[in-house]
């Protein structure tokens, strides 16, 4: 893969981390909406509706996979460290998957990580609530957007469902990875 394509994969992931809505391909949305208006075939319409949902709510995972595949080689070529990516919000888990050396597991790894990683600032429930995106999202999307803990994000989303400002749609039908499918919510 070319350096430009690798850089695009890195840029897309970093952009999606900061502002997932900016990754919506408006031209593709318009094209799908136009095709929806033109067809009366119910099967084609339901397929187009699914495609429209996916295009309007791009999955961070699709950008993450490209990042994991290309970031290490690109970073080595440009002298970029894991710490620089971490400062931009890339998790240690993602960096480890991409092949970067990051704090290990176990007692020694925790000691090293405490010495090199600054302590995270406390994120309030209101900060988490403010980070809930428009459209379809998962609790993990809220965690990434807010920097809050999974427990706080779950509690805040559940409160918003009870208030009626967020709707629960059930398991993500497009989930194909290991484990249970994440629950989709919509604001």
N, C-alpha and C positions, 0 to 999 in steps of 0.2 A: 504494500500500500504506500502511496506517496506521502511525503511529509505533510502536504496540504490536506490530504484526506484524514491523516492522523490528527492534525491540528483541529480540523472540523469536528472530529469525534470528541476531542477534549473540550472544545468550546461549547458544543451542543450540550454536553452533560453539565458543565459548570453553569450554563445559562438555565437549563432545566431545573437545576438545584435551587437557584435564586428566584426564578420567575417561570414556573411551568406554563403559565398562560401564554407567554411570549413564543412558545414553541408550536402554537396552533398554526397550521398551514391554511390561511384564510382562502387562498385560491382553490385549494382542494375542497374546503367546506362548501364554497360557492358551487363548484362543479358537481358535488354530490347532491346538494340541494336542487340544482337544476335537473339532474337526472331523476330525482324523486318526483319532481313536478311533471316530468315527461312520461313516466311509466304508470300503467294501471295494473301490472303484474304484481300480485300480492307477495310472491316469493322474492321477486327482485326488490320490492319495496322494503321488506323486512331486512334483507341483506344490506341494502343501502342505509337503512336506519342504524344498523349495527356499525357499519363503516363510519357513518357520520358521528356516532358517539365516540368511537375510537380516535377520530381525527380531532374532534373538539376537545377531548380530554387525553392528550398524549401521555402514555405511560412513562414514568421516569425510568423504569426498568429497561426500556428499549434503548435509551440513551446511555444508561449505565453499562449495558453489555458492550456497546461499542467502546466506551471509555476503558473498561477492563481489558479489552482486547488490544488497544492501541496506546494507552497513556504511558506505559513504562518505556517503551521504545522512544516515543516522542520526547518524554521528559529527559531521558538520558542524552538524547541528541542536543537538547537545549539547556542542560544543566539545572533542571527543575527537580526539587526534592519533594519527598512525601510531606514534609512540614508545610511547604507552600500550598500544596493541595488541601491539606488539613485546615489551613487558615482560610481557605475559600469554602469550607463546609463539607469537604469529602470525608466520609467516615473511614475509620481505620479498617473496618471490614471490607469496604470497597477497595481501599488502597492495597490491602493484603491480597485480595482476589486479583488485582492488577499486577501483582508481583513486587510491590514495594516492601522493603523491610520496615515494619512498624512494630511497636511494643508487642512483646510475646505474650503468651498465656502463662498462667501460673504465678507463683509468688514473685519470682525474679522479674517477670515481665511487668507486673503491676508496679513494682518498685521503680523500674526504669521509666514507665509511662508517667508516674507521679512527678518524677524529676524533670522531665522534658516537656510535658504538656501542661499549660496553664489551667487552673481550675475553671470549670465552666461557671458562668454567671447564672444565678437563679432565674428561672423563667416562671412567671406567675400564670395562674389560670386565665387571667384576662389577656395576657400575651398570647397564650395558646388559642384562646377564643378568637382573637383578632387575626390569627394566622389561618383560620379555616378558609379554604379557597372557595370561590364560586364554582358551581358545576359539580361534577362527580369527583369523589376523592375517597381515600382510605385513611384509617387512623395513622398509618405510617407516613402518609403524605403530610398530615398535620404535624407529626413529630419532626419531620425534615424541615418544614417551613418555619416552625416556631423555635426549634432547639430545645423544646421541653421534653419531659420524660414520657415514655409510652403510657405509664399509669395515669398521669395527669391528662394526656391527650384523650385517652379512653373515657375518663370521667367527664371531661368537658364536652366531648362529642355526645355522650349519653345524655347529659343535661340539655344540650341543644335539641336532641331528638325529642325529649320529654316536653320541651317548650314549643316544639313544632316548627322551629326555624331550620331544622335539618331533617331529612327523610332518609330512612334506612331502606336500601334496595336489596339486601341479601348478598350472598357470596358472588364474587367476581366471576362471570361465566367465561372470561377469556384466560383465567389463571391456568397455567400449565406446569408450573414448577413443583418442587417438592412441598409437602405439607398442605394444610388446608388453604382454601382460597380466602383472600382477605375480603372483609365485608365492605361493600360499596355504600357510600352515603352521598347525599346531594344537598347542596345549599341553594 
